[in-house]
Structures are given as structure tokens and as C-alpha cells.
Amino acid sequence: MWRRRSGGGGTQETSPREAHEAPQAPVRAEPAADLTIDALGRKCPIPIIMLAEQINSVSLGGVVAVLADDPAAFTDIPAWCRLKSHAHVDTYELPQGGWSIHVRRNY
């Protein structure tokens, strides 16, 4: 499947190989979190399981940062937040690859 990229002036097309590359998060300064879970190198669902086991160790309104480099975690952790009524604060690109996915505990 080919898709068009929006951009200045001309039309560019993305090959099927480029369409399946890992998602990109905006590169910004990452705020401090109350707890950091290092799930780098682990495949889903392990990052979600680690988050579910440890989210209650922060106070209500506290933020947990999950460090993950599995592309599935990029979409699965925000989906888990919606299912469990926690807040997906934001996702930050890590310099070494992967993301820091921030989750706020709501209950």
C-alpha cells in the first residue's frame, strides 16, 4: 500500500517498507517522572505488565515513565491507559532509540 506524504509543493509517495517503520514521537525535553520503568529491550506485552504491576506505587496524580523500544508499546501503552482510565501524558523520543511514555495515575 502506498500513501502520500503531505509536504511542501510536490507530491511524494512512501514505499510500503517506509510505511511500516517505527513511529516517531516529537523530540522535546522530558519532564521528571515520579517512577521510571526500564522496559528497553523487552517485547510487548512485558512493558504493559510492568506498568500495571507498578502504577499503584506512585501517589494519585503521580507520573510513571515507561522506557520502551518495542514499536508495539508506542501504541499499546496509550491504549492501555484508555482502557484502565489512566492518562497518557505524552511520549518522548529517547536519544538512544525508543520512547519514554508518560502515564498519570488517576485512581
C-alpha positions as CSV (number, residue, x, y, z in Angstrom):
1,M,0.0,0.0,0.0
2,W,1.3,3.4,-1.0
3,R,0.4,6.6,0.8
4,R,1.0,10.2,0.1
5,R,3.0,12.4,2.3
6,S,1.9,15.9,2.9
7,G,4.6,18.4,2.4
8,G,5.7,21.5,0.5
9,G,4.7,21.7,-3.1
10,G,5.3,18.4,-4.8
11,T,3.8,15.0,-4.1
12,Q,5.9,12.4,-2.6
13,E,5.0,8.8,-2.1
14,T,6.0,6.5,0.6
15,S,7.0,2.9,-0.2
16,P,5.4,0.0,1.8
17,R,8.7,-0.5,3.6
18,E,8.8,3.1,4.8
19,A,5.2,2.9,5.9
20,H,6.0,0.2,8.4
21,E,8.9,1.9,10.1
22,A,8.7,2.6,13.9
23,P,6.5,5.6,14.8
24,Q,8.2,8.9,15.6
25,A,7.5,10.9,18.7
26,P,8.3,14.6,18.9
27,V,11.7,15.4,20.3
28,R,11.3,17.6,23.4
29,A,12.8,18.0,26.8
30,E,11.3,15.2,29.0
31,P,9.8,16.3,32.4
32,A,10.7,14.4,35.5
33,A,8.6,11.4,36.5
34,D,7.8,10.0,39.9
35,L,8.7,6.5,38.8
36,T,10.7,5.2,35.8
37,I,10.2,1.7,34.5
38,D,13.0,0.5,32.2
39,A,11.4,-1.9,29.7
40,L,14.1,-1.3,27.0
41,G,14.8,-4.5,25.0
42,R,11.6,-6.2,26.1
43,K,8.7,-7.0,23.8
44,C,5.1,-6.3,24.4
45,P,3.2,-7.1,26.5
46,I,6.0,-7.0,29.1
47,P,6.2,-3.2,29.3
48,I,2.4,-3.0,29.9
49,I,2.6,-5.8,32.5
50,M,5.5,-3.9,34.3
51,L,3.4,-0.7,34.2
52,A,0.3,-2.5,35.6
53,E,2.3,-4.0,38.4
54,Q,3.9,-0.8,39.5
55,I,1.5,2.1,38.8
56,N,0.0,1.8,42.3
57,S,3.4,2.5,43.8
58,V,3.1,6.2,42.9
59,S,0.6,8.6,44.6
60,L,-2.6,9.6,42.9
61,G,-1.8,12.1,40.1
62,G,1.8,10.8,40.0
63,V,3.5,10.2,36.7
64,V,5.2,6.9,35.6
65,A,7.7,7.0,32.7
66,V,7.9,3.7,30.8
67,L,11.1,3.4,28.8
68,A,10.4,1.1,25.8
69,D,11.8,0.4,22.4
70,D,9.3,-2.1,21.1
71,P,7.1,-0.3,18.4
72,A,4.0,-2.0,19.8
73,A,4.5,-0.2,23.1
74,F,4.2,3.1,21.4
75,T,0.6,2.5,20.7
76,D,-0.3,-0.2,23.2
77,I,0.5,1.8,26.4
78,P,-1.7,4.7,25.4
79,A,-4.5,2.2,24.6
80,W,-4.0,0.5,28.0
81,C,-4.3,4.0,29.6
82,R,-7.7,4.5,27.9
83,L,-8.9,1.0,28.9
84,K,-7.8,1.5,32.6
85,S,-8.8,5.2,32.9
86,H,-5.3,6.5,33.5
87,A,-4.0,9.4,31.5
88,H,-1.4,9.1,28.7
89,V,0.5,12.4,29.4
90,D,2.9,12.3,26.5
91,T,5.5,10.3,24.6
92,Y,9.1,11.5,24.3
93,E,11.8,10.2,21.9
94,L,14.9,8.8,23.6
95,P,18.3,9.7,22.2
96,Q,19.4,6.0,22.2
97,G,16.2,4.9,20.4
98,G,12.8,4.1,21.8
99,W,10.5,6.2,23.8
100,S,9.7,7.4,27.3
101,I,5.9,7.0,27.6
102,H,4.5,9.0,30.5
103,V,1.3,7.9,32.3
104,R,-0.5,9.7,35.1
105,R,-2.2,7.6,37.7
106,N,-5.9,8.6,38.0
107,Y,-7.1,6.2,40.7
